[in-house]
Amino acid sequence: MLVPAFHCPSMVKPILAEGAQPVFYRISENLAIGLEHIEPHVNARTRAILVPHLFNRLQDLRSIRTFCDERGIALIEDCAHALFGSVGGSPVGSRGHFAIASPRKFLPLEEGGLLTSAIDDLNEIRLQVPSRGRSLRLVFDAVDRATSYGRLRGLRPAVDLVKLAGRAARRTQNAEAPPSESASPKDDFGSPGRASRFTRWTMPHLISETQLRKRSDHYFRLSAAIADCTSMRVLTNDPYDHFVPYVVPILLEDPDRQFDRLKQLGVPMWRWEYSKFGVCPVSDWFSRALIQIPCHQSLRAAELDAIIAALRSVGGSRRE
């Protein structure tokens, strides 16, 4: 199965879990993926090609879809970074034989991935129904995460009390349980299951034009704030219709120094440090120099101001 050299581990782990072999292809400096990147790696053993819309850089998949159709190869369209938008006259997720997405990257959810297919009836897949206990745990986890970020502050004492009681119960259980001779390996990819009622009820209430516009507004505010910086820039292209960004991808000129400094300043960010090295010079550089800055719709003005101030101080703003 073909995957880009610049990737997160979740793109590769399922391939390895199925005993298949990932083959890595190159990407362009503007995150574009075309047939020229993919075709050299295709052979008689190729069964599937994964093409992601990296950081909302929407890929026009028409030529790749035709290429796959002619060879009987499954095209998997990865929409984890592009839950909304359209390109080439088609909405994201409609060009691949299969499409996957991750709503919790855009919405405050604790579970959930989406799978659609243009060629198979997915209703035949037997899905596990979440237990009531799991559903309640997801509600609790959502509240816990919210309070950890300074939201729903009034619920924090109750959350701490429940967590304290849970730790005490686990200590008692562990003390009474006989020692295990061997631990079974954890399965990261269990049987597919339905989303909980909490998630299915919550998700449509979280998707509104107001909330999505906030995310875009935050993206453009962060982008404009570092436009004059001399040692960092936003790696982006012109926004598409109904632009709803995943994060703000920023390319650092001196990543070793700047990344550490931004961490010291408490900037919430991350990067894909575990991409496949030695395949693509662009991927090798991006794994060090490309950071992801949040533009979540729930960010407050003071939080955005703090992120901007830190970025500008490290990025060498011409106005400071």
DRENBAFI-639633 format. One record per residue: residue in three letters; x, y, z of N, C-alpha, C in turn. Coordinates in steps of 0.2 Angstrom, whole numbers, always signed. Layout:
SERO rest  n.px  n.py  n.pz ca.px ca.py ca.pz  c.px  c.py  c.pz
SERO  ALA     X     Y     Z     X     Y     Z     X     Y     Z
...
This chain:
SERO rest  n.px  n.py  n.pz ca.px ca.py ca.pz  c.px  c.py  c.pz
SERO  MET    +4    -6    +0    +0    +0    +0    +4    +6    +0
SERO  LEU    +3   +11    -4    +7   +17    -5    +4   +22    +0
SERO  VAL    +9   +26    +4    +7   +31    +8   +12   +37    +7
SERO  PRO   +11   +43    +9   +16   +48    +8   +22   +47   +13
SERO  ALA   +28   +49   +11   +33   +49   +16   +32   +54   +22
SERO  PHE   +28   +59   +21   +27   +64   +26   +20   +62   +29
SERO  HIS   +20   +59   +35   +14   +56   +38   +14   +56   +45
SERO  CYS    +8   +54   +48    +8   +53   +55    +7   +45   +56
SERO  PRO    +9   +43   +62   +10   +35   +63    +3   +32   +61
SERO  SER    -3   +35   +63    -9   +32   +62   -11   +30   +55
SERO  MET    -7   +33   +50    -8   +31   +43    -4   +24   +41
SERO  VAL    +1   +23   +45    +5   +17   +44    +3   +11   +48
SERO  LYS    +1   +12   +55    +0    +6   +59    -5    +2   +57
SERO  PRO   -11    +4   +54   -16    -1   +52   -13    -5   +46
SERO  ILE    -9    -3   +42    -6    -7   +36    -2   -12   +39
SERO  LEU    +3   -11   +44    +7   -16   +47    +3   -21   +51
SERO  ALA    -3   -18   +54    -7   -23   +58   -10   -28   +54
SERO  GLU   -11   -27   +48   -14   -32   +43    -9   -36   +39
SERO  GLY    -3   -35   +41    +3   -39   +38    +5   -36   +31
SERO  ALA    +2   -30   +29    +4   -28   +23   +11   -23   +23
SERO  GLN   +13   -21   +18   +19   -18   +17   +18   -10   +15
SERO  PRO   +20    -5   +19   +19    +2   +17   +25    +3   +12
SERO  VAL   +23    +7    +7   +28    +9    +2   +27   +17    +2
SERO  PHE   +32   +21    +2   +32   +28    +3   +33   +32    -3
SERO  TYR   +29   +37    -4   +30   +41   -10   +32   +48    -8
SERO  ARG   +34   +52   -13   +36   +59   -11   +30   +64   -12
SERO  ILE   +31   +70    -9   +27   +75    -9   +30   +82   -12
SERO  SER   +26   +86   -14   +29   +93   -16   +30   +98   -11
SERO  GLU   +33  +103   -11   +34  +108    -6   +28  +111    -4
SERO  ASN   +23  +112    -9   +17  +115    -7   +11  +110    -5
SERO  LEU   +14  +104    -3   +10   +98    -1    +5   +95    -6
SERO  ALA    +7   +97   -12    +3   +94   -18    +5   +86   -19
SERO  ILE    +0   +82   -21    +2   +75   -22    -1   +74   -29
SERO  GLY    +3   +71   -34    +1   +70   -41    +3   +63   -43
SERO  LEU    +1   +61   -49    +3   +55   -52   +11   +54   -52
SERO  GLU   +14   +60   -53   +21   +59   -54   +25   +57   -47
SERO  HIS   +21   +58   -42   +24   +55   -36   +22   +48   -34
SERO  ILE   +17   +46   -37   +14   +39   -35   +16   +34   -40
SERO  GLU   +16   +36   -47   +16   +31   -52   +23   +27   -52
SERO  PRO   +29   +30   -50   +35   +26   -50   +35   +20   -45
SERO  HIS   +30   +20   -40   +31   +15   -35   +25   +10   -36
SERO  VAL   +21   +11   -41   +16    +6   -42   +19    +0   -46
SERO  ASN   +17    -6   -43   +19   -13   -46   +13   -18   -46
SERO  ALA   +14   -24   -48    +9   -29   -48    +7   -30   -41
SERO  ARG   +10   -29   -36    +9   -30   -29    +5   -25   -26
SERO  THR    +4   -19   -29    +1   -13   -26    -7   -14   -26
SERO  ARG   -10   -14   -20   -17   -15   -19   -21    -9   -17
SERO  ALA   -17    -4   -14   -21    +2   -12   -16    +8   -12
SERO  ILE   -19   +14   -13   -15   +20   -12   -19   +25    -8
SERO  LEU   -15   +27    -3   -18   +32    +2   -16   +39    +0
SERO  VAL   -21   +44    -1   -19   +51    -3   -22   +55    +2
SERO  PRO   -19   +59    +6   -22   +63   +11   -22   +70    +8
SERO  HIS   -27   +74   +11   -28   +81   +10   -24   +84   +16
SERO  LEU   -17   +85   +15   -13   +87   +21   -14   +94   +23
SERO  PHE   -16   +95   +29   -17  +102   +32   -21  +106   +27
SERO  ASN   -27  +103   +25   -32  +106   +21   -30  +108   +14
SERO  ARG   -24  +106   +12   -22  +107    +5   -25  +102    +1
SERO  LEU   -31  +104    -2   -35   +99    -5   -32   +97   -12
SERO  GLN   -32   +90   -13   -29   +87   -18   -35   +86   -24
SERO  ASP   -33   +87   -30   -38   +86   -35   -36   +78   -38
SERO  LEU   -40   +74   -36   -39   +67   -36   -42   +64   -43
SERO  ARG   -44   +68   -48   -47   +65   -54   -42   +60   -58
SERO  SER   -36   +63   -59   -32   +59   -63   -29   +53   -59
SERO  ILE   -28   +53   -52   -26   +48   -48   -32   +42   -48
SERO  ARG   -38   +45   -47   -44   +40   -47   -44   +36   -54
SERO  THR   -43   +39   -60   -43   +36   -66   -37   +31   -66
SERO  PHE   -32   +33   -64   -26   +28   -64   -27   +22   -60
SERO  CYS   -30   +23   -54   -32   +17   -50   -37   +13   -53
SERO  ASP   -42   +16   -56   -48   +12   -59   -45    +8   -65
SERO  GLU   -40   +10   -69   -37    +7   -74   -33    +1   -72
SERO  ARG   -31    +1   -66   -26    -5   -63   -29    -9   -58
SERO  GLY   -36    -7   -56   -39   -11   -51   -36   -10   -44
SERO  ILE   -34    -4   -43   -31    -2   -36   -36    +2   -32
SERO  ALA   -36    +1   -26   -41    +5   -22   -38   +12   -20
SERO  LEU   -41   +17   -21   -39   +24   -19   -43   +25   -13
SERO  ILE   -39   +27    -7   -41   +29    -1   -40   +36    +0
SERO  GLU   -45   +40    +1   -45   +47    +1   -45   +49    +9
SERO  ASP   -40   +51   +11   -39   +53   +18   -41   +60   +20
SERO  CYS   -47   +61   +23   -50   +68   +24   -49   +70   +31
SERO  ALA   -44   +67   +35   -43   +69   +42   -42   +76   +43
SERO  HIS   -39   +79   +38   -37   +86   +38   -42   +91   +34
SERO  ALA   -47   +88   +31   -51   +92   +27   -58   +89   +28
SERO  LEU   -62   +90   +33   -68   +88   +34   -73   +91   +30
SERO  PHE   -72   +97   +28   -76  +102   +24   -72  +104   +18
SERO  GLY   -76  +106   +12   -73  +109    +7   -74  +105    +0
SERO  SER   -72  +108    -5   -73  +104   -12   -67  +107   -16
SERO  VAL   -65  +102   -21   -60  +104   -26   -62  +100   -32
SERO  GLY   -61  +103   -38   -62  +100   -45   -70   +98   -45
SERO  GLY   -74  +102   -42   -81  +102   -43   -84   +96   -39
SERO  SER   -80   +93   -34   -82   +88   -30   -81   +89   -23
SERO  PRO   -85   +88   -18   -83   +88   -11   -78   +83    -9
SERO  VAL   -74   +85    -4   -69   +81    -1   -73   +74    +1
SERO  GLY   -69   +69    +0   -72   +62    +2   -76   +59    -4
SERO  SER   -77   +62   -10   -81   +59   -15   -77   +56   -21
SERO  ARG   -71   +57   -21   -67   +54   -26   -64   +48   -25
SERO  GLY   -62   +46   -19   -59   +40   -18   -64   +34   -18
SERO  HIS   -61   +28   -19   -65   +22   -18   -68   +21   -11
SERO  PHE   -63   +23    -7   -65   +24    +0   -63   +31    +3
SERO  ALA   -66   +33    +8   -64   +39   +11   -64   +39   +19
SERO  ILE   -59   +41   +22   -59   +41   +29   -59   +48   +32
SERO  ALA   -61   +49   +38   -61   +56   +41   -61   +55   +48
SERO  SER   -59   +61   +52   -58   +61   +59   -62   +67   +62
SERO  PRO   -68   +67   +63   -72   +73   +65   -69   +76   +72
SERO  ARG   -66   +72   +76   -63   +75   +82   -57   +79   +81
SERO  LYS   -55   +79   +75   -49   +84   +74   -52   +91   +73
SERO  PHE   -59   +92   +72   -62   +98   +71   -67  +100   +76
SERO  LEU   -70   +95   +79   -75   +95   +84   -73   +93   +91
SERO  PRO   -75   +95   +96   -74   +93  +103   -77   +86  +105
SERO  LEU   -75   +81  +102   -77   +74  +103   -72   +70  +105
SERO  GLU   -74   +65  +109   -69   +60  +112   -68   +54  +108
SERO  GLU   -72   +53  +103   -71   +46   +99   -73   +48   +92
SERO  GLY   -72   +43   +87   -75   +43   +81   -71   +44   +75
SERO  GLY   -72   +40   +70   -69   +40   +64   -74   +39   +59
SERO  LEU   -74   +42   +53   -79   +40   +48   -76   +36   +42
SERO  LEU   -80   +32   +39   -78   +28   +33   -84   +28   +29
SERO  THR   -82   +30   +22   -87   +29   +17   -84   +25   +11
SERO  SER   -88   +23    +7   -86   +19    +1   -90   +21    -5
SERO  ALA   -87   +22   -11   -91   +23   -17   -92   +16   -21
SERO  ILE   -89   +11   -18   -90    +4   -22   -92    -1   -18
SERO  ASP   -92    -1   -11   -95    -6    -7  -101    -4    -2
SERO  ASP  -105    -8    -1  -110    -7    +4  -108    -8   +11
SERO  LEU  -106    -3   +14  -103    -3   +21  -109    -5   +26
SERO  ASN  -115    -6   +24  -120    -8   +29  -119   -15   +31
SERO  GLU  -115   -19   +27  -114   -26   +28  -109   -27   +34
SERO  ILE  -105   -22   +36  -101   -22   +41  -104   -22   +48
SERO  ARG  -103   -27   +52  -106   -28   +59  -102   -23   +63
SERO  LEU  -106   -19   +66  -103   -14   +71  -105   -15   +78
SERO  GLN  -100   -15   +82  -102   -16   +90  -105   -10   +92
SERO  VAL  -110   -11   +96  -114    -6   +99  -111    -4  +106
SERO  PRO  -109    +2  +107  -106    +4  +113  -110    +3  +119
SERO  SER  -107    +0  +125  -110    -1  +131  -112    +6  +134
SERO  ARG  -117    +5  +139  -119   +11  +142  -113   +14  +146
SERO  GLY  -109   +10  +149  -103   +12  +153   -98   +16  +149
SERO  ARG   -97   +14  +143   -93   +17  +138   -96   +24  +136
SERO  SER  -102   +24  +135  -105   +30  +133  -105   +36  +139
SERO  LEU  -106   +33  +145  -105   +38  +151   -98   +40  +152
SERO  ARG   -93   +35  +150   -86   +37  +151   -84   +43  +146
SERO  LEU   -87   +42  +140   -86   +47  +135   -88   +54  +137
SERO  VAL   -94   +54  +140   -97   +60  +142   -92   +63  +148
SERO  PHE   -90   +59  +152   -85   +61  +157   -79   +64  +154
SERO  ASP   -76   +60  +150   -70   +62  +147   -70   +69  +143
SERO  ALA   -76   +70  +140   -77   +77  +136   -77   +82  +142
SERO  VAL   -80   +81  +147   -81   +86  +152   -74   +87  +155
SERO  ASP   -70   +82  +157   -64   +82  +159   -59   +86  +155
SERO  ARG   -59   +85  +148   -55   +88  +144   -56   +96  +144
SERO  ALA   -63   +97  +144   -65  +104  +144   -63  +108  +150
SERO  THR   -63  +105  +155   -61  +108  +162   -53  +109  +162
SERO  SER   -50  +104  +159   -43  +105  +159   -40  +111  +154
SERO  TYR   -44  +113  +150   -43  +119  +146   -46  +125  +148
SERO  GLY   -49  +125  +154   -51  +131  +157   -59  +132  +155
SERO  ARG   -62  +127  +152   -69  +128  +151   -73  +124  +156
SERO  LEU   -79  +126  +157   -84  +123  +162   -80  +122  +169
SERO  ARG   -78  +128  +171   -74  +128  +177   -77  +126  +183
SERO  GLY   -84  +127  +183   -88  +125  +189   -88  +118  +190
SERO  LEU   -87  +114  +185   -87  +107  +186   -81  +103  +188
SERO  ARG   -75  +107  +188   -69  +104  +189   -68  +101  +196
SERO  PRO   -71  +103  +202   -71  +100  +208   -74   +93  +208
SERO  ALA   -80   +93  +204   -84   +86  +203   -79   +81  +199
SERO  VAL   -76   +84  +194   -72   +79  +190   -66   +77  +194
SERO  ASP   -63   +81  +198   -57   +79  +202   -60   +73  +207
SERO  LEU   -65   +74  +210   -68   +70  +215   -69   +63  +212
SERO  VAL   -72   +63  +206   -74   +56  +202   -67   +53  +200
SERO  LYS   -62   +57  +198   -56   +54  +196   -52   +51  +202
SERO  LEU   -53   +54  +208   -50   +52  +214   -53   +45  +216
SERO  ALA   -59   +45  +216   -63   +39  +218   -61   +33  +213
SERO  GLY   -60   +35  +207   -58   +30  +202   -52   +27  +203
SERO  ARG   -47   +31  +205   -40   +29  +207   -40   +24  +213
SERO  ALA   -44   +26  +218   -44   +22  +224   -47   +16  +222
SERO  ALA   -52   +15  +218   -56    +9  +216   -51    +4  +213
SERO  ARG   -47    +7  +208   -42    +3  +204   -37    +1  +209
SERO  ARG   -34    +5  +214   -29    +2  +218   -32    -4  +222
SERO  THR   -38    -3  +225   -41    -9  +228   -42   -15  +224
SERO  GLN   -44   -14  +218   -45   -20  +213   -38   -23  +212
SERO  ASN   -33   -19  +210   -26   -22  +209   -23   -26  +215
SERO  ALA   -25   -23  +221   -22   -26  +227   -25   -33  +228
SERO  GLU   -32   -34  +226   -35   -40  +227   -35   -45  +221
SERO  ALA   -33   -43  +216   -32   -47  +210   -26   -51  +210
SERO  PRO   -26   -58  +208   -20   -62  +208   -15   -59  +202
SERO  PRO    -8   -60  +203    -4   -57  +198    -4   -61  +192
SERO  SER    -4   -58  +186    -5   -61  +180    +2   -63  +177
SERO  GLU    +2   -69  +174    +8   -72  +172   +11   -69  +166
SERO  SER    +6   -67  +162    +9   -64  +155    +3   -59  +153
SERO  ALA    +5   -53  +151    +1   -48  +148    +0   -49  +141
SERO  SER    -7   -49  +139    -8   -50  +132    -7   -43  +128
SERO  PRO    -4   -43  +122    -3   -37  +119    -9   -33  +117
SERO  LYS    -8   -27  +118   -14   -22  +117   -16   -22  +109
SERO  ASP   -22   -23  +108   -24   -22  +101   -26   -15  +100
SERO  ASP   -23   -11   +96   -24    -4   +94   -30    -4   +89
SERO  PHE   -32    -9   +86   -37    -9   +80   -42   -14   +82
SERO  GLY   -46   -13   +86   -51   -18   +88   -57   -18   +83
SERO  SER   -62   -22   +84   -68   -22   +79   -71   -15   +78
SERO  PRO   -74   -14   +72   -77    -8   +71   -83    -7   +75
SERO  GLY   -84    -1   +78   -90    +0   +82   -94    +6   +80
SERO  ARG  -100    +6   +82  -104   +13   +81  -102   +18   +86
SERO  ALA  -103   +24   +84  -102   +30   +89  -107   +29   +94
SERO  SER  -105   +32  +100  -110   +32  +106  -116   +36  +104
SERO  ARG  -121   +36  +108  -127   +40  +107  -125   +47  +109
SERO  PHE  -120   +48  +114  -118   +55  +115  -114   +58  +109
SERO  THR  -110   +54  +106  -107   +57  +100  -111   +59   +94
SERO  ARG  -116   +54   +93  -121   +55   +88  -125   +61   +89
SERO  TRP  -127   +62   +95  -131   +67   +97  -128   +74   +97
SERO  THR  -121   +74   +99  -117   +80  +100  -115   +83   +93
SERO  MET  -113   +78   +89  -109   +81   +83  -113   +86   +78
SERO  PRO  -120   +84   +77  -123   +89   +73  -124   +96   +76
SERO  HIS  -124   +96   +83  -125  +102   +87  -119  +106   +87
SERO  LEU  -113  +103   +85  -107  +106   +85  -105  +110   +78
SERO  ILE  -109  +107   +73  -107  +110   +66  -112  +115   +65
SERO  SER  -110  +121   +65  -114  +127   +63  -109  +132   +59
SERO  GLU  -112  +136   +55  -108  +141   +51  -105  +146   +56
SERO  THR  -107  +147   +61  -104  +152   +66   -98  +149   +69
SERO  GLN   -98  +142   +71   -92  +139   +74   -87  +138   +68
SERO  LEU   -89  +136   +62   -84  +135   +57   -81  +141   +55
SERO  ARG   -85  +147   +55   -82  +153   +53   -77  +155   +58
SERO  LYS   -78  +154   +64   -73  +156   +70   -66  +152   +68
SERO  ARG   -67  +146   +66   -60  +142   +65   -57  +146   +59
SERO  SER   -60  +147   +54   -57  +151   +48   -54  +158   +50
SERO  ASP   -58  +161   +54   -56  +168   +57   -49  +167   +61
SERO  HIS   -49  +162   +65   -43  +161   +69   -37  +160   +65
SERO  TYR   -38  +156   +59   -33  +154   +55   -30  +160   +51
SERO  PHE   -35  +164   +49   -32  +170   +45   -29  +175   +50
SERO  ARG   -32  +176   +56   -28  +180   +61   -21  +178   +63
SERO  LEU   -20  +172   +64   -14  +169   +65    -9  +170   +59
SERO  SER   -12  +169   +53    -8  +169   +47    -6  +177   +46
SERO  ALA   -10  +181   +47    -9  +188   +46    -4  +191   +51
SERO  ALA    -4  +188   +57    +0  +191   +62    +8  +189   +61
SERO  ILE    +9  +184   +58   +16  +182   +56   +18  +183   +49
SERO  ALA   +14  +187   +46   +16  +188   +38   +22  +192   +37
SERO  ASP   +24  +196   +42   +30  +200   +42   +36  +197   +45
SERO  CYS   +35  +191   +48   +41  +187   +51   +46  +185   +46
SERO  THR   +52  +186   +48   +58  +184   +44   +60  +177   +44
SERO  SER   +58  +173   +49   +61  +166   +50   +56  +161   +51
SERO  MET   +50  +163   +49   +44  +158   +49   +39  +160   +44
SERO  ARG   +35  +155   +41   +30  +157   +37   +24  +152   +37
SERO  VAL   +18  +154   +35   +13  +149   +34   +14  +145   +28
SERO  LEU   +14  +139   +28   +14  +135   +22    +7  +133   +20
SERO  THR    +4  +137   +15    -3  +136   +13    -3  +138    +6
SERO  ASN    -9  +137    +4   -11  +139    -3   -18  +143    -2
SERO  ASP   -20  +146    -8   -26  +150    -8   -32  +146    -5
SERO  PRO   -36  +148    +0   -41  +144    +2   -46  +142    -3
SERO  TYR   -49  +137    -2   -54  +134    -6   -61  +137    -4
SERO  ASP   -66  +135    -8   -73  +137    -6   -75  +133    +1
SERO  HIS   -78  +137    +5   -80  +134   +12   -74  +132   +16
SERO  PHE   -69  +136   +16   -62  +134   +19   -63  +134   +27
SERO  VAL   -62  +128   +29   -62  +126   +36   -56  +123   +38
SERO  PRO   -51  +126   +40   -44  +123   +41   -44  +119   +47
SERO  TYR   -39  +114   +47   -37  +109   +52   -33  +113   +57
SERO  VAL   -27  +115   +55   -23  +119   +59   -19  +124   +55
SERO  VAL   -15  +128   +58   -11  +133   +54    -4  +130   +53
SERO  PRO    -2  +127   +47    +5  +124   +47   +10  +130   +45
SERO  ILE   +15  +130   +50   +20  +135   +50   +27  +132   +49
SERO  LEU   +30  +134   +44   +37  +132   +42   +42  +136   +46
SERO  LEU   +46  +133   +50   +52  +137   +54   +58  +137   +50
SERO  GLU   +62  +142   +50   +68  +143   +46   +74  +139   +50
SERO  ASP   +73  +140   +57   +79  +137   +61   +75  +133   +66
SERO  PRO   +73  +127   +64   +68  +123   +68   +71  +120   +75
SERO  ASP   +77  +119   +75   +80  +116   +81   +80  +121   +87
SERO  ARG   +82  +127   +85   +82  +133   +90   +74  +135   +91
SERO  GLN   +71  +136   +86   +64  +139   +87   +59  +135   +90
SERO  PHE   +59  +128   +88   +55  +124   +91   +55  +123   +99
SERO  ASP   +62  +123  +101   +63  +123  +108   +61  +129  +112
SERO  ARG   +62  +135  +108   +60  +141  +111   +52  +142  +112
SERO  LEU   +49  +140  +107   +42  +140  +107   +39  +135  +112
SERO  LYS   +42  +130  +113   +40  +125  +118   +41  +128  +125
SERO  GLN   +46  +132  +126   +48  +135  +132   +42  +141  +134
SERO  LEU   +40  +144  +129   +35  +149  +129   +28  +146  +130
SERO  GLY   +27  +140  +130   +21  +136  +131   +16  +136  +125
SERO  VAL   +19  +137  +119   +14  +137  +113   +12  +130  +112
SERO  PRO    +5  +129  +111    +3  +122  +110    +4  +121  +102
SERO  MET    +8  +116  +101   +10  +114   +94   +12  +107   +94
SERO  TRP   +13  +104   +88   +16   +98   +87   +18   +97   +80
SERO  ARG   +22   +92   +79   +25   +90   +72   +25   +83   +71
SERO  TRP   +26   +81   +65   +26   +74   +63   +34   +72   +63
SERO  GLU   +36   +70   +68   +44   +69   +68   +45   +62   +66
SERO  TYR   +40   +58   +65   +41   +51   +64   +40   +49   +57
SERO  SER   +40   +54   +52   +39   +52   +45   +45   +48   +42
SERO  LYS   +44   +45   +37   +49   +41   +34   +55   +45   +31
SERO  PHE   +61   +44   +34   +67   +47   +32   +70   +44   +26
SERO  GLY   +73   +48   +22   +77   +46   +16   +74   +44   +10
SERO  VAL   +67   +46   +10   +63   +45    +4   +62   +51    +0
SERO  CYS   +61   +56    +4   +59   +63    +1   +62   +68    +5
SERO  PRO   +66   +73    +1   +69   +78    +5   +64   +83    +8
SERO  VAL   +59   +84    +4   +54   +88    +7   +51   +86   +14
SERO  SER   +49   +79   +14   +47   +76   +20   +52   +76   +25
SERO  ASP   +58   +75   +24   +64   +75   +29   +64   +82   +32
SERO  TRP   +63   +87   +28   +64   +94   +31   +57   +96   +35
SERO  PHE   +52   +94   +32   +45   +96   +35   +45   +92   +42
SERO  SER   +47   +86   +43   +47   +83   +49   +50   +86   +55
SERO  ARG   +55   +91   +53   +59   +95   +58   +56  +102   +58
SERO  ALA   +54  +105   +52   +53  +112   +52   +45  +114   +52
SERO  LEU   +41  +109   +50   +34  +111   +50   +30  +110   +56
SERO  ILE   +28  +115   +59   +24  +114   +66   +17  +116   +64
SERO  GLN   +12  +113   +69    +5  +114   +68    +3  +118   +74
SERO  ILE    +0  +123   +72    -3  +128   +77   -10  +128   +77
SERO  PRO   -14  +127   +83   -21  +126   +83   -25  +133   +81
SERO  CYS   -30  +132   +78   -35  +137   +76   -42  +136   +78
SERO  HIS   -42  +131   +83   -49  +129   +85   -54  +134   +87
SERO  GLN   -60  +133   +85   -65  +138   +86   -66  +140   +93
SERO  SER   -64  +136   +98   -65  +138  +105   -60  +142  +108
SERO  LEU   -55  +143  +104   -49  +148  +107   -52  +155  +108
SERO  ARG   -50  +157  +114   -52  +164  +116   -47  +169  +114
SERO  ALA   -49  +175  +114   -45  +181  +111   -38  +181  +115
SERO  ALA   -38  +180  +121   -32  +181  +125   -27  +175  +124
SERO  GLU   -30  +169  +122   -26  +163  +120   -23  +164  +114
SERO  LEU   -27  +167  +109   -24  +169  +102   -18  +174  +103
SERO  ASP   -20  +179  +107   -15  +184  +108    -8  +181  +111
SERO  ALA    -9  +177  +115    -3  +174  +118    +1  +170  +113
SERO  ILE    -2  +166  +109    +1  +162  +104    +4  +166   +99
SERO  ILE    +1  +172   +97    +4  +176   +92   +10  +180   +95
SERO  ALA   +10  +182  +101   +15  +185  +104   +21  +181  +104
SERO  ALA   +20  +175  +106   +26  +170  +106   +29  +169   +99
SERO  LEU   +24  +168   +94   +27  +166   +87   +31  +172   +84
SERO  ARG   +28  +178   +86   +31  +184   +83   +38  +185   +86
SERO  SER   +39  +184   +93   +45  +185   +96   +50  +180   +94
SERO  VAL   +48  +174   +92   +53  +169   +89   +54  +169   +82
SERO  GLY   +49  +172   +78   +49  +172   +71   +53  +178   +68
SERO  GLY   +55  +183   +73   +58  +189   +70   +54  +194   +66
SERO  SER   +49  +196   +70   +44  +201   +66   +48  +207   +65
SERO  ARG   +47  +210   +59   +51  +216   +57   +48  +222   +61
SERO  ARG   +42  +222   +64   +39  +227   +67   +41  +227   +74
SERO  GLU   +45  +222   +77   +47  +222   +84   +55  +222   +84
